[in-house]
Amino acid sequence: MEGVKAVVEALILASEMPLSIEKIAEILGNADKKAINTQLQELIKEYEERGGGICLKEVAGGVQFRTRSDLAPWIKKLRGVRPALTPASLETLSIIAYRQPVLKSEIDNIRGVDTGGSIKKLLEKKLVRIVGRKDVPGKPIVYGTTKRFLEVYNLKDLSELPTLRELKELEG
């Protein structure tokens, strides 16, 4: 197919969410996924070499245009300071990300306080979701992270979360 790279680029730009190779192949009429991946890798490399204000990043199981992270101060000036998560919500989110699937009672135990408010805020921001209920008396809700979490924190998947060793090296 002539101009596949241009079509792929346009699809990524038009998509509101990270676009997977599978979805691109489906849109292109079940095109060869290896060929699409080759085109994607070329596009990623072209944007990287160009050194402009935007880049293509693999996040949340797909590819998405992003502003370069080193330009964040300028983007913040444009958008203004947005309210970030509180330290309590960040701690709760970290526990969910590393321990998922996890119960609220387990999160409360780790934090030593009631995390209901933090979990509610994280659900509203679509960073965590209810993944089901545990088959024990009371059927407590089980929580996990969302694709939105991966997008916000610029992760391809959960395996990209820093390990405990990496976190300790950052502190040291």
Backbone hydrogen bonds, N-H to C=O, Kabsch-Sander energy under -0.5 kcal/mol:
donor,donor_aa,acceptor,acceptor_aa,energy
4,V,1,M,-1.0
7,V,3,G,-2.0
8,V,4,V,-3.0
9,E,5,K,-2.5
10,A,6,A,-2.3
11,L,7,V,-2.6
12,I,8,V,-2.4
13,L,9,E,-2.2
14,A,10,A,-2.4
15,S,11,L,-1.4
19,L,63,V,-2.5
20,S,18,P,-0.5
24,I,20,S,-2.2
25,A,21,I,-2.8
26,E,22,E,-2.2
27,I,23,K,-2.5
28,L,24,I,-2.3
29,G,26,E,-1.4
30,N,25,A,-1.8
31,A,25,A,-1.5
36,I,32,D,-2.0
37,N,33,K,-2.6
38,T,34,K,-2.2
39,Q,35,A,-2.2
40,L,36,I,-2.8
41,Q,37,N,-2.7
42,E,38,T,-2.1
43,L,39,Q,-2.4
44,I,40,L,-2.9
45,K,41,Q,-2.3
46,E,42,E,-2.7
47,Y,43,L,-2.6
48,E,44,I,-2.0
49,E,45,K,-2.9
50,R,46,E,-2.0
51,G,47,Y,-1.2
52,G,47,Y,-0.6
55,C,66,R,-2.8
57,K,55,C,-0.5
57,K,64,Q,-2.7
59,V,57,K,-0.8
59,V,62,G,-1.6
60,A,155,L,-3.0
61,G,156,K,-1.0
62,G,59,V,-2.0
63,V,19,L,-1.7
64,Q,57,K,-2.4
66,R,55,C,-2.8
68,R,53,G,-2.0
71,L,68,R,-1.8
72,A,69,S,-1.6
74,W,71,L,-1.0
75,I,71,L,-1.6
76,K,72,A,-2.7
77,K,73,P,-1.5
78,L,74,W,-1.7
79,R,75,I,-2.6
80,G,76,K,-2.2
82,R,80,G,-0.5
90,L,86,T,-2.6
91,E,87,P,-2.5
92,T,88,A,-2.2
93,L,89,S,-2.7
94,S,90,L,-2.4
95,I,91,E,-2.2
96,I,92,T,-2.3
97,A,93,L,-2.8
98,Y,94,S,-2.4
99,R,95,I,-2.4
100,Q,96,I,-1.6
102,V,143,Y,-2.1
104,K,141,I,-0.7
107,I,103,L,-1.9
108,D,104,K,-3.1
109,N,105,S,-2.1
110,I,106,E,-2.1
111,R,107,I,-2.7
112,G,108,D,-2.8
113,V,108,D,-0.6
119,I,115,T,-2.8
120,K,116,G,-2.2
121,K,117,G,-2.2
122,L,118,S,-2.5
123,L,119,I,-2.4
124,E,120,K,-2.4
125,K,121,K,-2.0
126,K,123,L,-1.2
127,L,122,L,-2.4
128,V,122,L,-1.2
129,R,144,G,-3.0
131,V,129,R,-0.6
131,V,142,V,-2.8
132,G,142,V,-1.0
134,K,140,P,-2.6
136,V,134,K,-2.1
139,K,136,V,-2.7
142,V,132,G,-2.9
143,Y,102,V,-3.2
144,G,129,R,-2.0
146,T,127,L,-1.6
150,L,146,T,-1.3
151,E,147,K,-2.4
152,V,148,R,-3.1
153,Y,149,F,-2.2
154,N,151,E,-1.3
155,L,150,L,-2.8
160,E,157,D,-1.8
161,L,158,L,-1.9
167,L,163,T,-2.3
168,K,164,L,-2.3
169,E,165,R,-2.1
170,L,166,E,-1.7
171,E,167,L,-1.6
172,G,168,K,-2.2
